Amino acid sequence: MEFLSKVLVVDESKLFRKFMQVLLAPYSESVVAVADGRDACARLAEHPDISLVLSDVGRRDGDGFAILSFVRERAEPRPGVVLLTAHPRDEEAQRAIQLGALGYLSKPTTLHAIRRACSGRTEIARRPPLRAKRPSVGTALLIEPAAQHAPLAFEIHDLSVSGAFLETQGPVPVGTELSLALVLDGETLEVRARVVRIQEPSWANVAGVGVRFEELSDATRRALDACIERAAGAH
């Protein structure tokens, strides 16, 4: 991936902004992250050397298409724009490309997908390539208070009463605290977790993080243990 001068990330999810900063930091001079379109337009006006904008599509104060239109109205040189969404739709993807977006990607995204979009090869959201991995035992939804967006969802692997491995498609900093809703066999359990290790992607492994559950109540621990036993019995 070629070196970028500055990158602007626009997403109301604080964790996703941090996720993108970690992902892009080695490949850019700086990564500026803001929560809304108003701040995004202000930063674009302040920093004409921003070369790439990564913006969530569905926004409470408008959407990524409004930011895309704002960029198109600027004089050259304009930054490239990649739109991101947790719920990709074909008609939305077509609209994004017709309006000049470099790509329309699923959240959470990967460095590889961003690189392809920036290289001039139009990138549209699709399922990630299959890699060898243990079967998923459920889904972890990221809980963010007062958030208006659809929650980020991660596949759960290697689940135990002490923690799990989450397939995140990219690194999340060690030490990050997460509030999660674990959807397991039709049951939903809310837990607090902390990232304790990072697994980088490779030909054999998906990218993700190991998390440790913290301060589980006795009731949650029993319910989690029962879900794990049922999953083991099913396999």
Secondary structure, DSSP 8 states (H G I E B T S, - for coil): ---EEEEEEE-S-HHHHHHHHHHHGGGEEEEEEESSHHHHHHHHHH-TTEEEEEEESEETTEEHHHHHHHHHTS-SS--EEEEEESS--HHHHHHHHHTT-SEEEESS--HHHHHHHHTT--EE-------------EEEEE--TT--S---EEEEES--SSEEEEE-SS---TT-EEEEEEEETTEEEEEEEEEEEEE---SS---EEEEEEES--HHHHHHHHHHHHHHHHH-
